[in-house]
Amino acid sequence: MIEVGSVLVSEELIKEEFVCNLSKCRGACCVEGDAGAPLQQDELDILAAVYPKVRPYMTEKGIATVEEHGTHVVDADGDLTTPCVDGHKECAYVTWENGITKCAIEKAYERGEIDWKKPLSCHLYPIRTTAYPEFDVLHYDRWHICHAACSLGRELQVPVYAFLKEPLIRKYGQQWYNELEESIALL
């Protein structure tokens, strides 16, 4: 681990390489798993506020899920997450384009209808954050569905942290990211 401000960064984020390869995985991370996308407490009001503008981009099943369960749920582990269609796997905010998943929230953002891109946990994936009162720990979440992303990352020689520069800056700021790069250069 390296320490950058009040954040501990797993060295795997520096050593491992990763670039999403949607043509291969088809966005499986949005439809696989045992719960929805993790949400932060401060994202709940944002999600509720943007929902009316996101709704037109959602599938009928996704809309029905949100209408029944709300814009977020508490999962079996007690964590805040996006709701899933039929209670598991597919995120309620998933939509499809040419057989590839797309986030309805992100579509509304890209069209200038909202100013929130998507939940931070989605934007940061495959980085997962464990938050403690005084510090965060960033670690690399390995998942078999991302094999093609690992291969493409190795081919292009893009470390995980570099691929996720934008969401890391979104979370911790440009100065923090600059400090991360300085720390990595000293390794």
N, C-alpha and C positions, 0 to 999 in steps of 0.2 A: 504494500500500500504506500502511496505517497500522499502527503498532506498538502492541500492547497486551501488556504484560509481555514474555514471550519468544515472542510469536506475531505474525507478520506477517499482516494481514488484507487481502485484495484488496478494493479499493473497489467492485468489482462486487457484493460481498455486501451493500453498503449501498445502491447505486444501483439494482440489479435487483430485481424483485419476483417472488414465487413463493409459491404455495399449492397443494399436491398436490390434484389433481382426479381421484380414483379412478374417478368415474363416467365419465370420458372416457378415461383412459389404461388403466384396468383393472389397474393395478399392473405395467405392462410392464417396469419396471426390475428386477423380480425374475426375469424370464424372457428378457430380451434381453441382448446383450453377448457378449463373448468370454471371460469368466472369471466365477468366482463373486464373492461380496462380499469385499472386502479384510478381512483379520483382523489384529489386533495380536497380538504374541507372548503377552501376558498374557491374551488371550481364549481361547487354545487349551485350557488346562486347564478353564476355565469351560464351554466348549462340550462338552467330553468329559463333564464332570460332569452337565450338565443334559440331555444327550441322552436318557437313559432316560425322562425326564418329557416331553420334546418329541416323542419317537417316536410316541406315539399320535395326534398331530395331523398327522403327515406322510402323504404319499401312498405307495402301495406302491413306486413307482419311486424316490421320494426315500429311503425306508428301504433299498431294495436298493443304491442308490448309496453311502450312508453305510456300510452293512455291508461293501461291497466295497472302498471307498477310504478309509474313516475319516471322522471328524467334520470334518476339514479336509484340504486338499491344498496342494501347492506348484504354482502354475501355470507356464505356459511361460516367464514372465518371472522366475521364481524367487520370486514373492510368495506369501504365505500367503493362502488364500481358502477360502470354503465350497466344497464339491464341487458339481459340476453334473451333472444327469441326462444320461446318455449323453455325458458329457465336455464339454458345451457348453450355453450359454444358460440353461436353467431351473435355478435354485438348488435343491439337494436339500431345503431346508427350506421350500419353497413348498407351500402348500395353497390350495385354491380355495373361495370362498364366493360363490355367485350370479354366477359368471363373473369374479370379481375375485380377484387374488392376495391371499393373507394369509400372514404369516410364522408357521410352526408354533411357533417359539421365542416369538414375541410372544403367541401364543394361550395357551401354557402360563403365561407371565408374567401376562397379564390374568386368568387363572383362579386366580392365587395359588399355582401349583404350583412356580414358580421365582422367584428375585429378580433375574434378569438379563433386561432387556427384549429385546435383540437385539444383533448386532454393531454397534459404534459407527459403522462406515462406513455401514451401512444407516440408522441413526437420523439421521446428519448429512446424508444425501444431499439436495440436490445439492452440498453442500460436500464437497470432497476435501481431505485433509490430506497435505502432504508434510513428513515429519519429518526434521530434521537434528539432529546431536548437540546443538546449543545452542539451537535454535529450531524452531518449526513454521511452515509457510506454509499458510494457508487460501485456497483458490480456488474459484471457481464453475465447476462442470462442466456445460457446456451439452450437452444431448442432445435430438435432435428429438422423442423420445417424450414429453418434458416440455412441449411447446408449450402444452397446455391448462393446465398448472400456471402457466406464465408469464402466460397471459391472465387466469386467475383472480386471480393475485397483483396484476396491474396493476389489475384491476377493484376489488379490495378494498384496494389500496394497502398491501400488506404486503411489506416488504423481506425478502430472503432471510435475513439474520441474525435478524430478528424471528420469522419463521416457524420457525426452528430454534433458538429460545431454549432449550428444554428439553435437547436434546442438546449444545448448546454449554456449558450449565451442567454437564451430566453430565461432559463432557470437561475443562473448565477451571475450573469452580467459579463460584459466584454472584458473588464479588468481582471475578473477571476479567470476567464479563459486564457488571457494573456499570461497570467501567472502559471496556469497549468502548462502552457507551452514552454515557458521558461524552465519550469521544474523538469519537464521531460528532456529538454536539451541538456540538462546537467546529469542525466542518468548515464 
